[in-house]
Amino acid sequence: MKKSACAVAFAVLLLLAAPQFRSQALAVPPATPQLVILDTDIGDDIDDAFALALILRSPELHLLGIQTAFGDTELRARLVDRYLAAIGRTDIPVLAGVPGKPTHFTQAAYARHSPEHKHAGAVQFLLSQIRQHPGQITLIAIGPLPNIQAAIAQDPATFRQLKRVVLMGGSVYRGYDTTTNNHTPPAPEWNILCDPAGAQALFASGVPIYVMPLDSTQVRLDLPALGQILAHGSPLTDQLALLYHQWAGSAWRPPTLFDPVAVTYSFRPDLCPASPLHLQVDAKGFTRPIPGQHNAEVCLHSDEKGFLDLLAARITQDTSQ
């Protein structure tokens, strides 16, 4: 056998024998990145900051804009302004969403170091981008849904021209249990509970919906992996470190990476296979599976190790930022 043939055969054996090589092969970015818009309540929990970092480090995705959602959306937008400026990505539009009653904001001090100014509105931005790119945009929604509800109310026909919505939200068969390590009964999940009407509008919109509920997104980032990311020393991981310590306070506590799982699904669905379900959202924020024609693809179990390996590799990859 010629040397070149031996090399090919050896490479094939590696791919067959080592899952990590197969995983890397699946991660080869497409020639044309998919267009995405992020709708986020960044500033409360820390997982939104990790989700944004993962988008920025994923060549499969082209981020058209970042919309803040829920509560003091202008302050959230200032947080994103500082985050992007620190890593040299001021080219990405930052939009303030529908304002609401101010809520607890663990990372407010970080946000207030960014200059105050009026941001353009998220709803108009979303609709205008859909009109410019009909059938091409994935909306990644990782917070409560007032912006989505307002966009549907204003122009449902345009909203239906989204390619899809990837949603972190809901609790199908599993409630919050990361602190107990015991599966608990379904419960109202935060993003849905804060705006059940927005979730109801989304599920009735006619747009394809891919749901990452509590069942598949309660993935903890424990030490030493957490420490390795925060100590990496790049401008991006430095922002994560600052935001993490404001969220965690004086204690080290492992974050639960709900939102990055939804981001990962947008370009690595093999790590969170979805199945068709019909979900019903009630006024109390429950998302119950009921009989009937499916209205969503729902991931109930994720590959937690594969996800954590990908997240750490992406966020700590060697770049100039």
N, C-alpha and C positions, 0 to 999 in steps of 0.2 A: 504494500500500500504506500502511495506517495505521501510525503510529509504533509502536503496541503490537505489531503483526504483524512490523514490521521488527526490533524488539528480540528477539522470540521466534526469528525466523529467524537473527539474528546469534548468539544463544546456542547454537542447534543447530549452527551452523557451527563455533563454538569447540569444542564437545564432540566433533565429528567430527574436527577437525583437530589438537587438542592432546591427547596421551596423558595429560598431567598432569591435565587437567580430567576425563577419563574416570575416572582413578584416584580422584580426589576424589569423584566421583559414586558410585562403588562403595563408598566408605568411609562413606556415610551410616549412622549407627547405627540398629539396629532399635528399634521402640517399646519392647520389653521386652528388656533385656540378658540374655545367656545366663549361666547360673550356672556358675562355675568354681571349682575348688580347685587350688592349685599345690602340687606335691610337688617339693622342690628340695634339692640339696646345696650351697646357697649358702655361700660362705666359702672355697672352694678356687680355682677359676677365677673370672674376673670376669663371665662372660657371664650367670650367674644373676642378678646385681644389675641388669644391663640388662634382663633378661627381666621381673623384677618391676616395674621402672620402666615398661616398656611396658604391662603389665597395668593398672597404676594410672592410666595416661593414656589408656586405651582405653574409651570409653563403651559399646562393644559388650559389655563383659564386667562381670559383677558378681562380685567376689572374695569367696567365702564363708569362706575360710581359707587359711593358708599352713602347710604341713607340711614340717618339715625331715627330711632323709634322710641316712643313711650316717654312720658314725663317731660323733663327739661331737655328737649331735643337740641336746643342751641348749645347747651353746655356739653352734651354728648358730641356734637359736631366739633366743638373746640378741642375736645380730647383727641378726636381723629385727626384734626389739623396738626396738633403737636406730634402725634405718632408718625404721620406721613412726612412732616418736615424733617424729623430726626433721621429718617432713612433716605431722604432725597427723593421722595415720590409725591411732590406737590402737583404733579400733572394729573392726579386722580381727583375728579370732582367730589366734594363733600356736601351733602344736602341735609338740611334739617327737616325732620318729619313733622307730622301733626302734633302740636304740643298738647300736653296734658298736665294733670296735677303733679307737681314735683314729688319724686320718691327718693328713698334712701339711695345715695350715690357714693359708693365706697371710694371711687377714684376721682372725686371732684377736685382735689388739690392739684392733681396732675393736669386736669383740664384747664384750670384757672390760670396756669402759667402760659397758656396760649392766648394771643390777643383776641379781644372780643370784637366780633363783627357780625353782620347779618348774613346768614347763609341763604342760598336759593332754596326753594321748596322741593321736598322729595316727591310729592305726588305729581307735580307738573313734569319734573325730570323723568320720572318713571314712564309716564305716558308718552312723552316726546321721544324717549329712546326706543320704546316699543314701535312707534310709528316709523322711526328711521330704520329699524331692524326687525321687521315683522317676522314672527316665527323663528327667531334666532336667539332670543335672550333667555337665559336661565336666571330666575330670581331666587336667590338663596336667602330665605327668611329665617332669622335666628332670634327673633324677639317677638313681643306682642305685635298685633297686626293692624293698628290704626291706619297706617299708610296704605296698606293693601285694601282695607275696607273703603277708604276714601277714594282710591283710584277706581275701584269697581263701581262705586256709586256715581262717580263723575263720568266715566266712559267705559262701560262694560264691554263694548265691542272691541275697543282697542286693547283692553286688558286681556281679552281672550286670545290675542295674537302673541302672547308670551309663548315661548317654546315649552316651558314647564316652570313649576315652582318646586324647589327642594326646601322642605320645611322641617325645622327642628321644633317639635311640639307634640303634645298628646301623651297619653298613657293608656295603652290598650289592655295588656294583661299584667303589667308590672308598675307599681308605684315607686316613689322615692325610697331607695334603700342602700345608698352607697355607704352610709355610716354604720349600718347594721349588718351588711353582708347577707341579709336574709330577704328574699323576695317578698314584697308586700303587695296587698291588693291594689288595683288601679286607683288612681287619685287624679284630681284636677292638676294638670301640669301648668307651670307658671305662665308660659307664653299664651296658652289658650285661656287660662283662668282670667288673665288681665283684660282680655277682649274676646269673649265668646262670640259676640256678633261678628267680629272681623273674621274669625275662623269659619263661622257659618257661611258668610259671604264668599270666602275663598272656595269652600267645598262645593258651593253652588255655581261657581263662576264658569265652569266648563273647561278650565285650564288643566292639563295633566299635572297631578300633584304626587310628589314622592315624599313620604313622611318618615322622619327619623324620630320615633317617640322615646320615652324613658326606657322602654324595653331594650333598646339597642345602644343607647347613648351614655349610659352611666359608666363611663370609662375613667378610672382614676389615674392621674399622673403622679406616681409615688417617687420618693427618693430611691435610688440616686439619679434616676432619669430627669426629674424636675431640676435638681441642682446642676446637672450637666448642661441643661438648656439655659438656665438663668445665668450661669457663669461662663457661657461661651464667649462673650465679649464683643459681639458684633453690635452695630447700631440697632438692629432689629431686636436681638435678644436683650439688649440693655433696656429698651422700652418695655419689654415683657417683664423684666426684673423690677423696674420701677412700679409698674401697675400691679404686679403680683404682691409686692410688699405693702402697698396701700390697701389692697383687698384683704390680705392675710393678717395685717397688723403685726403684733410682736411675736406671733407664733408661726411655726412652719406647719402648714396644713396642705394636704394634697388636693389640688383642684380636680373637679370632675369635668371632663371635656365633652360636654353635651354638644356644643355648637360645632367644634371641629369635625365631628363625625358627619354632620350634614354637609360640610364643605367637601370632605373626602368622598362622600357618595357622588358628588357631582362629576368627579373624574375617575374614581375607582369604585364603581358599584359592586365589583366582586368582593370588596371587603364588608359590604352590608347588603346582601341579596334581599330584594324586596318581593313581596307577594301581594296579589290583589285582595283588597278588603273594601267593604262598605263601612265607613266610619260616620257615626252620628255625633255631632257636637251639641250638647245641651247647654242651657243657660247657666249651669253651675260649673262649666268648664270640663266636664267629662267627655272623653272621646271613645264612644262605645262601638264595638263591631256589631253590626246587625245584618240580618239577611237582606239580600238585594244585589242589584247590579253594582259592581265595585266602582268607587269614586276616588280611589287612591291606590298607589303602590306603597306598601308599608314594610319597612325593615324591622323585624322582631328580634334578630340576633346578629351581632356584628363580630368580625374577627378582631378582637381587642388587641392581640399582640401585633397583628399585621398593621393595624391602624397606628398603634403607638410607635412602631418601628418607622413607619412612613413619616409620621409627624416629626419625630426627632431628627430624622435624616434631612427632611426638607428645611426645617427651621434653622438647623445648624450647618447647612451646606456652605461651602466657601464661596462667597461673593464679595463684591466691592461694597455692599451695604450691610 
